[in-house]
């Protein structure tokens, strides 16, 4: 087994780092934090030209045909830059769900536009019960003679305000069913929410008797949860890679600051207490990377351990990013608490990412149940 990245993957990493350094400095991030859309068309188009929006989609649908391991290389660099915009929601949520659950005809219809960056998509999953499992999906559907009617509310839907397509998870008499709904469709209303992490826009999506035909169902009625389980595993790993990048950036910022900030006539990095903090941060960052990389390999190879590895990575990386960001602020001292310093942006993203797809407690419960080789029981809050 090769435990390192290939030469091609390292070149991809360097290319991503160079692009984001130029196109996504913190000045751009701060601008997009204040922008209602949360991204600039010019940057999105350049990302699409680089092939990022189609990186993991099959070549037959206009993608590059790369694997999850290739994608996390890019996502890690995106995490370092705190990249705003709908990349994660389009590629890792909405687009992947269509790829996992859709028929060949549906894939041919939707995926080429997603791969080319011409179409944006997202996944409407979470409801007011805040459960990231099958029992949490209760959005109502009513089947008519020709169409289905969708009624209910989905919460914290990423980038729904700019998505062309919203993949909605709903409950039918057959079980969990996935519907592809156009954002501009009558009965669909989107309200942007005020959240801690301003780099990632989250929305409330209301479906008021939205009429959709059978052609809007991804795959077959009742088969949605099978696809969603794999999508959630993939998304957890993708978010874990992002968090690893963010934690690495916080560590780098903190070490650099400790070298130049002087107290009592010497750099604070020379004090043992600061050295211990930085050393502990390094251990957490490297351990988080190990968990995320293994989970990416497991998901990419459709390993039987993929659900377990994804839950372990999400649990560990959530804690690591939050703790590293908090320690980074402490080392920075008073300046770290100000709006002018960038480190608070990473702490807020850490807190937002921590609860997405279930916090560490939720995912550790999944680890416990999967280790016992039982169906996961949703008892964690």
N, C-alpha and C positions, 0 to 999 in steps of 0.2 A: 504494500500500500504506500502511495506517495503522500507524505504529510505536508508537502509544500505546494505553493501555487506554481503553475507552469510559467514558462517565459512569456507566452502569449497573454496570460492573465495578468502578469506583472506589467506588461506593456499597456494593457487595458486600464490598469490602475493608474499608471502614470499619465495616460491620456486624460482620464477622468479628473485627476488632481489638477493638471494643467488647465483644463477647460474651466473647472469650477473656481480656480484661483482667479481667473480672468473675468469670468462672466457672473460669478456669484460671490463677490466680496461682501463683507458685513454691511457695507453701505446699501447694497442691493437688498439684502435680507431685511434690513430695517425699513426700506421703502415699501417692500411687499407686505410687511407687517401692518402698515398703515393703509395699504391698498385693499379695496373691497374684494377684488378678484383674487389677489394673492400671488399673482405671477405675471410675467411680461411675455407677450406673444413672441418677441424676438428671441428670447432665451429658450422658450419652448420649441420654436422652429429649429434652432441650432442643435438642440438635444435630439430632435427627430432626425435631422440630417446626419448626425453621428451614428444613428441606428439604435439609440438607447431605448426608444419607445417600442421597438420590435425585437429587442435583444433575445427574449426567451420564447418568442413565438416561432412555430415551425416555418421553414422556408416556403412550403407550399402555400402559406397564407401571407407571404410577404415579409416574414420575420427573418432573423439571423440564425435561428435554430440553436442558440447557446443554452447552457444549463443554468440551474440555480446557483451553482458555485461561481459561475462567471458573473451572474447578476450581483451577488453580494459584494464582489470586488468594487463595483460601481456604487452600490448602496452605502458601503462603508465610507467612501469618499464624500458622498452626498451628506452623510451624517456629520462628517467633519465640518462641512460648510453650512450646515443647517439649511439645506436647500428648501425653499418654499415652493409651492405649486402642486399640481395634480399628478405628478409622476407616480407616486406610490399608489394612489387611489385608482389610477387608470391601468397601470401595468400589473400591480400585485393584487388588486382586488377585483374591480369590475371586469377587466380584460381577461384575467386568469379564470374567473368563474365562467365566463362565456366559453373559454377554451376547454375547461374541464367538463362542463355540463352540456354544452350545446351539441346539436346534431351537425353533420358535415355541412348541410345547407346553411345553418346559422353561423357556423365558423366562417364559411366563405363570404357570407353577407357582412359580418361585423369585424372580424379580426384584421383584414387588410387595412381598413381605415384606422384601427387602433395602432397597428404596427407602424403605419406611416405618420402617426401623430396628428392625423386629421380629425380623429374622433376621440373624445374623452369619456371615460366611464367611471362609475363607482359602484360600491356594494352597499345596499341598505339592509342592515342586519339587526342592529341593537334596538331594543324597545325599552319601555319604561321599567321593566323588571330587571334590567341591567345584566341579564344572563347571556353568556357566550356559548350556549349549548342549544340542542334541539328543542328543549322545553321552553326556551326563551322566545321562540318564534310563534307569535299568536295573531299576526295581522290577518284580518278577516277577508275571506273571499266568498263570493257567491257565484255559482255557475248558472248562467242563463241558457237559452236555447243555442246561442252561437258564441257568446262571449263570457268572459269572467269579469266580475266587478271587484275591485280592490278597495278596501276601506281601512284606514288606521294610520298610525304615526310611527315613523322611524326616527331615532335620535342619534346624534353625533355621527352623521353620515359625512365622510370626508369629501370636500370639494363638490358637493351636490349642486352648489349654485352655479358651477361652470361646466358640469358634466352634460354631455349630449345624451348619454344613456345611463339609466339607473337600474341595476339588477336588484330586484326586490325579492327577498325571501318571505314567503307567506305560507300559511297553513291551509290546505285543502282537505277534502274528505279522503284523499289518497295519501296524505302526509305532507311533508315539506316540499313545496314546489317553488321553482325560481322563474320569475317573470322579467323580461326585458321591457322596460318602460322608457319612453322618451320624456325628457324633462319638460318639454314644451307641451306635452299632452294635456288635454282638458282634465281638470280635477287634481293635477299635481301642483302642489305649492311648496316652495322652499324658503325657509327662513334661516339666515345665518345666525349662529349662536356666538355669544361672547365667552371666550375660553381663555385659560391661562396661557397656552402656547399659541401665540399669534402668528407663528410661521406656518401653522397647519389649520386651514379653515374647516370648521365643522358646522353641520347644518341639521336643522329639523325638517324632515320631509313628511308632508301630510298627503295621504291618498284619500280623496273624497269621491267614492264611487267611480274610480277610474276604470274605464271599460277597455279590456284587452282581449284580443282573439287568441285562439289556440296556438297560432304561429308565434306568439310572444313567449310561450313556455319553453324554457331551456330543457332540452331532452324530453323526458316524459313526466307527467304529473306524479308527484310523490317520490321522485328520485333525487330531489334537491339536496337532502342532507348528506348523501354519499359523496357528492361533489364538494359540498361546503366543508366537510371535515378535512379534505385534502387542501382546499383553498386556505382554511384557517391555519393549518400546519405551515404551509408555504408563507403566509403573511406573517406569522410569528417569527419565522426565521429571517425574513426580509427586514422586519422591524428590529430584530436583534442585531443584525448587521449594521443598520443605521445607528443604533444605540452604541455599538462598539466604536464606530467612527466618532460619534459625539464625545464619548468618554475619553478617547485618545486625544482629541483636540483640547479638551479641558486639562488633561494631564500635561500636554505640551505647553499650554498657556501658563499653567501653574508653575512648572519647573522654570520656565523662562523668567517669570516674575520673581521667583525666589532667588534667582541669580543676580538680579539688578536692584531689588528693593533692599535698602540698608536700614538697619536699626542698631543702635549702640555702636555705630562705627564699623559695621560689618554686614555683608549680605545675609538676609534671613535664612537663606539656604544652608548656611554654615551651622545653624542651630540644629541640634539633634531632634528636637520635637518636630521641626518642619521636615527634616529628612525622613523621619518615620512616617509622617503623613504621606509624603510623596511616594515612599516605598510601598505603602499599603495601597495607594491608588494604582500604582503600576501592577501589583499583583492582581487586583480586581480587573483591570483592563485586559491583561493577558489571559486571565482565566475566562473572562467573558468571550474573548475571541475564540478560544479553544472550543467552548460550548457552541458558539454560533457556527463555526466552521464545520464541526462534526454534524450538526443538525442540517446544514446546507447539503452536505454530502449525502446524508440519509434521505432527505427529501428528493434530491436530484436523482437518486438511484432507486427511488420507490421502495426503500428498505422497510421491513416490518417494524423496525425501531423508530421510524420517522415520527409518529405521533409523540412518543416518549421523548425523543431527542429535541423536538420542537418545543414541548412544554418545559423541559429542563432549561433550554437556552433562553426562552422568554422569561422564566422565573429568575434566573441568575443575572441576565443582562439588565432586567428592570431594576433590580436592587443595585447592581454595580454602577449603572449610569447615574442613578439618583444619588448614591453615596459619594461617588467620585465628584459629581458636580457640587454637592454640598461642601465637601472637604476643600474643593478648589476655591469656593467663595471664602471659606474660613482663612485659607492661606493668603488670599488677596487682601483680607482685612476690610477696612472701611470702603475702599474703592470698589470692592467686589459687590457691594450692596447698591451701587448707584446705577441709574438708568444708562449713563454714558458708557459704562463698561459692558463688554459683550458677554461676559460669563453668565449673566442672569438669563440670557436667551437659551443657553444650553440647559440650565437648571429647569427652566419652564418646559422645554421640550422633553426633558427626562421625566418630569411629572406627568405630562400628557401621554407619553409613550408607555409609561408604567401601567396605566389602567386600560390601555387599548388591548383588546383580545384577552382580557383578564389580567389582574395583577399577579404578583408573585405567589400570593396565598392560593388564588384560584388554580394557577398552573401547577403548584406543588401538590394540590389535591389530585389533579389529573395524573401527575407522576406517581403518586401513591397507588391510585386505582389501576393504572396501566402496569405498574410493577407487579401488582397482584394478579394481573391478567384477567381483570374484570372489566365490565363495561363502566366507563367513568361515571361517577355519581356527582351531580352538581350540588355540593353542599357548602362550597366555599362562597363567601360573600365578596 
